[in-house]
């Protein structure tokens, strides 16, 4: 459904689909916590019984490359790997 006013068209927010969570091992979508424009916040259940918050970015065809961000996240993950409290 669309709402029109003075020539402007505003679309309804896209309904969250569970596809991004299917790429994550041992995680099942439970609920949607936020519907931001770029990042969607999902509450998921881990196989071991804990709750996990997942931030999902829905990449469009015309989006810029995410390669530099992927490298930065890999560096952050490596630097946090040996911490005694990995969930923090």
HELIX and SHEET records of a PDB file:
HELIX    1   1 UNK A   19  UNK A   22  1                                   4    
HELIX    2   2 UNK A   67  UNK A   80  1                                  14    
SHEET    1   A 2 UNK A   2  UNK A   5  0                                        
SHEET    2   A 2 UNK A   8  UNK A  11 -1                                        
SHEET    1   B 3 UNK A  27  UNK A  35  0                                        
SHEET    2   B 3 UNK A  39  UNK A  46 -1                                        
SHEET    3   B 3 UNK A  51  UNK A  57 -1                                        
END                                                                             
